[in-house]
Amino acid sequence: MSIRLKRVYDAPAKSDGRRVLVDRIWPRGLTKREARIDEWLKELAPSAKLRKWFRHDPDRWKEFKKRYAAELDDQRENVEQLARASEKRTVTLVFSAKDTKHNNAVALKEYIERRC
């Protein structure tokens, strides 16, 4: 399984493999051409309610991951499809958050590695 993480504002590279945007909202200031996204999986992003509750507050990180995992449990088929794709080639989960340690892409990667 090869899953990487990358900010959408960082330059795309061939080594990214399949670039999958995992945010619910399109990143500000970027065109689709500039972002070079292969797939946009909005359904794997946290709900608007959870995203607003979290506000990228590191003190809420542990609880965010728990709540987000519960949401991902309802998206099991989509998560497994993404995991299978990462077995065939590199998949880079692309996100727009400034915080590279406490964001939904990090939590999603951990979820996939633990459960798939």
ROFIGU-248875 format. One record per atom (N, C-alpha, C): residue in three letters; atom name; x, y, z. Coordinates in steps of 0.2 Angstrom, whole numbers. Layout:
BEGIN
+------+------+-------+-------+-------+
: type : atom :  east : north :    up :
+------+------+-------+-------+-------+
:  Ala :   CA :     X :     Y :     Z :
...
+------+------+-------+-------+-------+
END
This chain:
BEGIN
+------+------+-------+-------+-------+
: type : atom :  east : north :    up :
+------+------+-------+-------+-------+
:  Met :    N :     4 :    -6 :     0 :
:  Met :   CA :     0 :     0 :     0 :
:  Met :    C :     4 :     6 :     0 :
:  Ser :    N :     3 :    11 :    -5 :
:  Ser :   CA :     7 :    17 :    -5 :
:  Ser :    C :     3 :    23 :    -5 :
:  Ile :    N :     2 :    26 :     0 :
:  Ile :   CA :    -2 :    32 :     1 :
:  Ile :    C :     2 :    37 :     4 :
:  Arg :    N :     2 :    43 :     0 :
:  Arg :   CA :     6 :    49 :     2 :
:  Arg :    C :     1 :    55 :     3 :
:  Leu :    N :     4 :    60 :     6 :
:  Leu :   CA :     0 :    66 :     8 :
:  Leu :    C :     4 :    72 :     5 :
:  Lys :    N :     0 :    77 :     2 :
:  Lys :   CA :     3 :    83 :    -1 :
:  Lys :    C :    -2 :    88 :    -1 :
:  Arg :    N :     0 :    94 :     1 :
:  Arg :   CA :    -4 :   100 :     0 :
:  Arg :    C :    -5 :   102 :    -7 :
:  Val :    N :   -11 :   104 :    -8 :
:  Val :   CA :   -13 :   105 :   -15 :
:  Val :    C :    -9 :   111 :   -18 :
:  Tyr :    N :    -7 :   115 :   -14 :
:  Tyr :   CA :    -3 :   121 :   -16 :
:  Tyr :    C :     4 :   119 :   -17 :
:  Asp :    N :     7 :   113 :   -16 :
:  Asp :   CA :    13 :   111 :   -17 :
:  Asp :    C :    13 :   109 :   -25 :
:  Ala :    N :    19 :   110 :   -28 :
:  Ala :   CA :    19 :   108 :   -35 :
:  Ala :    C :    18 :   100 :   -36 :
:  Pro :    N :    13 :    99 :   -41 :
:  Pro :   CA :    12 :    92 :   -43 :
:  Pro :    C :    18 :    88 :   -45 :
:  Ala :    N :    19 :    82 :   -44 :
:  Ala :   CA :    25 :    78 :   -47 :
:  Ala :    C :    23 :    72 :   -50 :
:  Lys :    N :    26 :    69 :   -54 :
:  Lys :   CA :    25 :    62 :   -57 :
:  Lys :    C :    25 :    57 :   -52 :
:  Ser :    N :    29 :    58 :   -47 :
:  Ser :   CA :    29 :    53 :   -41 :
:  Ser :    C :    23 :    53 :   -37 :
:  Asp :    N :    19 :    58 :   -38 :
:  Asp :   CA :    13 :    58 :   -34 :
:  Asp :    C :     8 :    52 :   -36 :
:  Gly :    N :     9 :    50 :   -42 :
:  Gly :   CA :     4 :    45 :   -44 :
:  Gly :    C :    -3 :    48 :   -45 :
:  Arg :    N :    -8 :    44 :   -43 :
:  Arg :   CA :   -15 :    46 :   -43 :
:  Arg :    C :   -16 :    52 :   -38 :
:  Arg :    N :   -18 :    58 :   -40 :
:  Arg :   CA :   -19 :    63 :   -35 :
:  Arg :    C :   -26 :    64 :   -33 :
:  Val :    N :   -28 :    63 :   -27 :
:  Val :   CA :   -35 :    62 :   -25 :
:  Val :    C :   -36 :    68 :   -20 :
:  Leu :    N :   -40 :    73 :   -22 :
:  Leu :   CA :   -42 :    78 :   -17 :
:  Leu :    C :   -47 :    75 :   -12 :
:  Val :    N :   -46 :    76 :    -6 :
:  Val :   CA :   -50 :    73 :    -1 :
:  Val :    C :   -53 :    79 :     4 :
:  Asp :    N :   -54 :    85 :     1 :
:  Asp :   CA :   -58 :    90 :     4 :
:  Asp :    C :   -65 :    91 :     2 :
:  Arg :    N :   -69 :    94 :     6 :
:  Arg :   CA :   -76 :    95 :     4 :
:  Arg :    C :   -77 :   101 :    -1 :
:  Ile :    N :   -72 :   106 :     0 :
:  Ile :   CA :   -73 :   112 :    -3 :
:  Ile :    C :   -66 :   113 :    -8 :
:  Trp :    N :   -67 :   115 :   -14 :
:  Trp :   CA :   -62 :   116 :   -18 :
:  Trp :    C :   -57 :   121 :   -16 :
:  Pro :    N :   -50 :   120 :   -16 :
:  Pro :   CA :   -45 :   125 :   -13 :
:  Pro :    C :   -46 :   132 :   -17 :
:  Arg :    N :   -45 :   137 :   -13 :
:  Arg :   CA :   -45 :   144 :   -15 :
:  Arg :    C :   -39 :   145 :   -20 :
:  Gly :    N :   -41 :   149 :   -25 :
:  Gly :   CA :   -36 :   152 :   -29 :
:  Gly :    C :   -32 :   147 :   -34 :
:  Leu :    N :   -35 :   141 :   -34 :
:  Leu :   CA :   -32 :   136 :   -39 :
:  Leu :    C :   -37 :   134 :   -44 :
:  Thr :    N :   -35 :   133 :   -50 :
:  Thr :   CA :   -39 :   131 :   -56 :
:  Thr :    C :   -38 :   123 :   -56 :
:  Lys :    N :   -43 :   120 :   -59 :
:  Lys :   CA :   -42 :   112 :   -59 :
:  Lys :    C :   -36 :   110 :   -63 :
:  Arg :    N :   -34 :   114 :   -68 :
:  Arg :   CA :   -28 :   113 :   -72 :
:  Arg :    C :   -22 :   114 :   -67 :
:  Glu :    N :   -22 :   119 :   -63 :
:  Glu :   CA :   -16 :   120 :   -59 :
:  Glu :    C :   -15 :   114 :   -53 :
:  Ala :    N :   -21 :   112 :   -51 :
:  Ala :   CA :   -21 :   107 :   -46 :
:  Ala :    C :   -19 :   100 :   -48 :
:  Arg :    N :   -21 :    99 :   -54 :
:  Arg :   CA :   -19 :    92 :   -57 :
:  Arg :    C :   -22 :    87 :   -53 :
:  Ile :    N :   -28 :    87 :   -51 :
:  Ile :   CA :   -32 :    82 :   -47 :
:  Ile :    C :   -35 :    77 :   -52 :
:  Asp :    N :   -33 :    71 :   -50 :
:  Asp :   CA :   -36 :    65 :   -54 :
:  Asp :    C :   -43 :    63 :   -52 :
:  Glu :    N :   -45 :    64 :   -46 :
:  Glu :   CA :   -51 :    63 :   -43 :
:  Glu :    C :   -52 :    67 :   -37 :
:  Trp :    N :   -59 :    69 :   -36 :
:  Trp :   CA :   -61 :    73 :   -31 :
:  Trp :    C :   -66 :    69 :   -27 :
:  Leu :    N :   -64 :    66 :   -21 :
:  Leu :   CA :   -68 :    62 :   -17 :
:  Leu :    C :   -71 :    66 :   -11 :
:  Lys :    N :   -76 :    70 :   -13 :
:  Lys :   CA :   -79 :    75 :    -8 :
:  Lys :    C :   -82 :    70 :    -2 :
:  Glu :    N :   -85 :    64 :    -4 :
:  Glu :   CA :   -89 :    60 :     1 :
:  Glu :    C :   -84 :    58 :     6 :
:  Leu :    N :   -77 :    58 :     5 :
:  Leu :   CA :   -73 :    55 :    10 :
:  Leu :    C :   -70 :    61 :    15 :
:  Ala :    N :   -72 :    67 :    13 :
:  Ala :   CA :   -71 :    73 :    17 :
:  Ala :    C :   -75 :    73 :    24 :
:  Pro :    N :   -73 :    76 :    29 :
:  Pro :   CA :   -77 :    76 :    35 :
:  Pro :    C :   -83 :    80 :    33 :
:  Ser :    N :   -89 :    79 :    37 :
:  Ser :   CA :   -95 :    83 :    36 :
:  Ser :    C :   -93 :    90 :    38 :
:  Ala :    N :   -98 :    94 :    35 :
:  Ala :   CA :   -97 :   102 :    37 :
:  Ala :    C :   -97 :   103 :    44 :
:  Lys :    N :  -102 :    99 :    48 :
:  Lys :   CA :  -102 :   100 :    55 :
:  Lys :    C :   -96 :    98 :    58 :
:  Leu :    N :   -93 :    93 :    57 :
:  Leu :   CA :   -87 :    90 :    60 :
:  Leu :    C :   -81 :    95 :    58 :
:  Arg :    N :   -81 :    97 :    52 :
:  Arg :   CA :   -75 :   102 :    50 :
:  Arg :    C :   -76 :   108 :    54 :
:  Lys :    N :   -82 :   111 :    54 :
:  Lys :   CA :   -82 :   117 :    58 :
:  Lys :    C :   -81 :   116 :    66 :
:  Trp :    N :   -83 :   111 :    68 :
:  Trp :   CA :   -81 :   109 :    75 :
:  Trp :    C :   -74 :   109 :    77 :
:  Phe :    N :   -70 :   106 :    72 :
:  Phe :   CA :   -63 :   104 :    73 :
:  Phe :    C :   -59 :   111 :    72 :
:  Arg :    N :   -60 :   115 :    67 :
:  Arg :   CA :   -57 :   121 :    66 :
:  Arg :    C :   -49 :   120 :    66 :
:  His :    N :   -46 :   114 :    64 :
:  His :   CA :   -39 :   113 :    64 :
:  His :    C :   -36 :   114 :    71 :
:  Asp :    N :   -40 :   113 :    76 :
:  Asp :   CA :   -37 :   114 :    83 :
:  Asp :    C :   -34 :   108 :    85 :
:  Pro :    N :   -27 :   108 :    86 :
:  Pro :   CA :   -23 :   102 :    88 :
:  Pro :    C :   -26 :    99 :    95 :
:  Asp :    N :   -29 :   103 :    99 :
:  Asp :   CA :   -31 :   101 :   105 :
:  Asp :    C :   -38 :    96 :   104 :
:  Arg :    N :   -41 :    97 :    98 :
:  Arg :   CA :   -47 :    93 :    97 :
:  Arg :    C :   -45 :    87 :    92 :
:  Trp :    N :   -38 :    86 :    91 :
:  Trp :   CA :   -36 :    81 :    86 :
:  Trp :    C :   -38 :    74 :    87 :
:  Lys :    N :   -37 :    72 :    93 :
:  Lys :   CA :   -39 :    65 :    95 :
:  Lys :    C :   -46 :    64 :    94 :
:  Glu :    N :   -50 :    68 :    97 :
:  Glu :   CA :   -58 :    68 :    96 :
:  Glu :    C :   -60 :    68 :    89 :
:  Phe :    N :   -57 :    73 :    85 :
:  Phe :   CA :   -58 :    73 :    78 :
:  Phe :    C :   -57 :    67 :    74 :
:  Lys :    N :   -52 :    64 :    76 :
:  Lys :   CA :   -50 :    57 :    72 :
:  Lys :    C :   -55 :    52 :    74 :
:  Lys :    N :   -58 :    52 :    80 :
:  Lys :   CA :   -63 :    47 :    82 :
:  Lys :    C :   -69 :    48 :    79 :
:  Arg :    N :   -71 :    55 :    78 :
:  Arg :   CA :   -78 :    57 :    75 :
:  Arg :    C :   -77 :    55 :    68 :
:  Tyr :    N :   -72 :    57 :    65 :
:  Tyr :   CA :   -71 :    56 :    58 :
:  Tyr :    C :   -71 :    49 :    56 :
:  Ala :    N :   -68 :    45 :    60 :
:  Ala :   CA :   -68 :    38 :    59 :
:  Ala :    C :   -75 :    35 :    58 :
:  Ala :    N :   -79 :    37 :    63 :
:  Ala :   CA :   -86 :    35 :    63 :
:  Ala :    C :   -89 :    37 :    56 :
:  Glu :    N :   -88 :    43 :    54 :
:  Glu :   CA :   -91 :    45 :    47 :
:  Glu :    C :   -88 :    41 :    42 :
:  Leu :    N :   -81 :    39 :    42 :
:  Leu :   CA :   -78 :    35 :    37 :
:  Leu :    C :   -81 :    28 :    37 :
:  Asp :    N :   -83 :    26 :    43 :
:  Asp :   CA :   -86 :    19 :    43 :
:  Asp :    C :   -92 :    18 :    39 :
:  Asp :    N :   -96 :    24 :    38 :
:  Asp :   CA :  -102 :    24 :    33 :
:  Asp :    C :  -100 :    25 :    26 :
:  Gln :    N :   -93 :    26 :    25 :
:  Gln :   CA :   -91 :    26 :    18 :
:  Gln :    C :   -86 :    20 :    16 :
:  Arg :    N :   -87 :    15 :    19 :
:  Arg :   CA :   -83 :     9 :    19 :
:  Arg :    C :   -81 :     7 :    12 :
:  Glu :    N :   -86 :     7 :     7 :
:  Glu :   CA :   -85 :     5 :     1 :
:  Glu :    C :   -80 :    10 :    -3 :
:  Asn :    N :   -81 :    16 :    -2 :
:  Asn :   CA :   -76 :    21 :    -5 :
:  Asn :    C :   -69 :    21 :    -2 :
:  Val :    N :   -69 :    20 :     4 :
:  Val :   CA :   -62 :    19 :     8 :
:  Val :    C :   -59 :    13 :     5 :
:  Glu :    N :   -62 :     7 :     5 :
:  Glu :   CA :   -59 :     1 :     2 :
:  Glu :    C :   -57 :     2 :    -5 :
:  Gln :    N :   -61 :     5 :    -9 :
:  Gln :   CA :   -59 :     6 :   -16 :
:  Gln :    C :   -52 :    10 :   -17 :
:  Leu :    N :   -52 :    15 :   -12 :
:  Leu :   CA :   -46 :    19 :   -12 :
:  Leu :    C :   -40 :    15 :   -10 :
:  Ala :    N :   -41 :    11 :    -5 :
:  Ala :   CA :   -36 :     7 :    -2 :
:  Ala :    C :   -33 :     2 :    -8 :
:  Arg :    N :   -38 :    -1 :   -11 :
:  Arg :   CA :   -36 :    -6 :   -17 :
:  Arg :    C :   -32 :    -2 :   -22 :
:  Ala :    N :   -34 :     4 :   -24 :
:  Ala :   CA :   -30 :     8 :   -29 :
:  Ala :    C :   -23 :     9 :   -27 :
:  Ser :    N :   -22 :    10 :   -20 :
:  Ser :   CA :   -15 :    12 :   -18 :
:  Ser :    C :   -11 :     5 :   -18 :
:  Glu :    N :   -14 :     0 :   -19 :
:  Glu :   CA :   -10 :    -7 :   -19 :
:  Glu :    C :    -7 :    -7 :   -26 :
:  Lys :    N :   -10 :    -4 :   -31 :
:  Lys :   CA :    -8 :    -5 :   -38 :
:  Lys :    C :    -3 :     1 :   -40 :
:  Arg :    N :    -4 :     7 :   -37 :
:  Arg :   CA :     0 :    12 :   -39 :
:  Arg :    C :     0 :    17 :   -33 :
:  Thr :    N :     5 :    22 :   -33 :
:  Thr :   CA :     5 :    27 :   -28 :
:  Thr :    C :    -2 :    31 :   -28 :
:  Val :    N :    -5 :    33 :   -22 :
:  Val :   CA :   -10 :    37 :   -22 :
:  Val :    C :    -8 :    43 :   -17 :
:  Thr :    N :    -9 :    49 :   -19 :
:  Thr :   CA :    -7 :    55 :   -15 :
:  Thr :    C :   -14 :    58 :   -13 :
:  Leu :    N :   -15 :    58 :    -6 :
:  Leu :   CA :   -21 :    62 :    -4 :
:  Leu :    C :   -19 :    69 :    -4 :
:  Val :    N :   -23 :    73 :    -7 :
:  Val :   CA :   -21 :    80 :    -8 :
:  Val :    C :   -26 :    84 :    -4 :
:  Phe :    N :   -24 :    89 :     0 :
:  Phe :   CA :   -28 :    93 :     5 :
:  Phe :    C :   -26 :   100 :     4 :
:  Ser :    N :   -30 :   105 :     7 :
:  Ser :   CA :   -28 :   112 :     7 :
:  Ser :    C :   -26 :   115 :    13 :
:  Ala :    N :   -27 :   111 :    19 :
:  Ala :   CA :   -25 :   114 :    25 :
:  Ala :    C :   -18 :   116 :    26 :
:  Lys :    N :   -17 :   121 :    30 :
:  Lys :   CA :   -10 :   124 :    31 :
:  Lys :    C :    -7 :   119 :    36 :
:  Asp :    N :   -10 :   117 :    41 :
:  Asp :   CA :    -8 :   112 :    46 :
:  Asp :    C :    -7 :   105 :    43 :
:  Thr :    N :     0 :   103 :    42 :
:  Thr :   CA :     1 :    97 :    38 :
:  Thr :    C :     1 :    91 :    43 :
:  Lys :    N :     0 :    92 :    49 :
:  Lys :   CA :     0 :    86 :    54 :
:  Lys :    C :    -7 :    85 :    57 :
:  His :    N :   -11 :    90 :    57 :
:  His :   CA :   -18 :    89 :    60 :
:  His :    C :   -23 :    91 :    54 :
:  Asn :    N :   -25 :    87 :    50 :
:  Asn :   CA :   -30 :    88 :    45 :
:  Asn :    C :   -33 :    81 :    43 :
:  Asn :    N :   -38 :    82 :    39 :
:  Asn :   CA :   -42 :    76 :    37 :
:  Asn :    C :   -38 :    71 :    33 :
:  Ala :    N :   -34 :    73 :    29 :
:  Ala :   CA :   -30 :    68 :    24 :
:  Ala :    C :   -25 :    64 :    29 :
:  Val :    N :   -22 :    67 :    34 :
:  Val :   CA :   -18 :    63 :    39 :
:  Val :    C :   -23 :    58 :    42 :
:  Ala :    N :   -28 :    60 :    44 :
:  Ala :   CA :   -33 :    55 :    48 :
:  Ala :    C :   -35 :    50 :    43 :
:  Leu :    N :   -37 :    52 :    37 :
:  Leu :   CA :   -39 :    47 :    32 :
:  Leu :    C :   -34 :    42 :    31 :
:  Lys :    N :   -28 :    44 :    30 :
:  Lys :   CA :   -22 :    39 :    28 :
:  Lys :    C :   -21 :    34 :    34 :
:  Glu :    N :   -22 :    37 :    40 :
:  Glu :   CA :   -21 :    33 :    46 :
:  Glu :    C :   -27 :    28 :    46 :
:  Tyr :    N :   -33 :    30 :    45 :
:  Tyr :   CA :   -39 :    26 :    45 :
:  Tyr :    C :   -38 :    20 :    40 :
:  Ile :    N :   -36 :    22 :    34 :
:  Ile :   CA :   -35 :    17 :    29 :
:  Ile :    C :   -29 :    11 :    31 :
:  Glu :    N :   -24 :    14 :    33 :
:  Glu :   CA :   -18 :     9 :    35 :
:  Glu :    C :   -20 :     5 :    41 :
:  Arg :    N :   -25 :     7 :    46 :
:  Arg :   CA :   -27 :     3 :    51 :
:  Arg :    C :   -32 :    -2 :    49 :
:  Arg :    N :   -37 :     0 :    45 :
:  Arg :   CA :   -43 :    -4 :    44 :
:  Arg :    C :   -43 :    -8 :    37 :
:  Cys :    N :   -39 :    -6 :    33 :
:  Cys :   CA :   -39 :   -10 :    26 :
:  Cys :    C :   -33 :   -14 :    25 :
+------+------+-------+-------+-------+
END
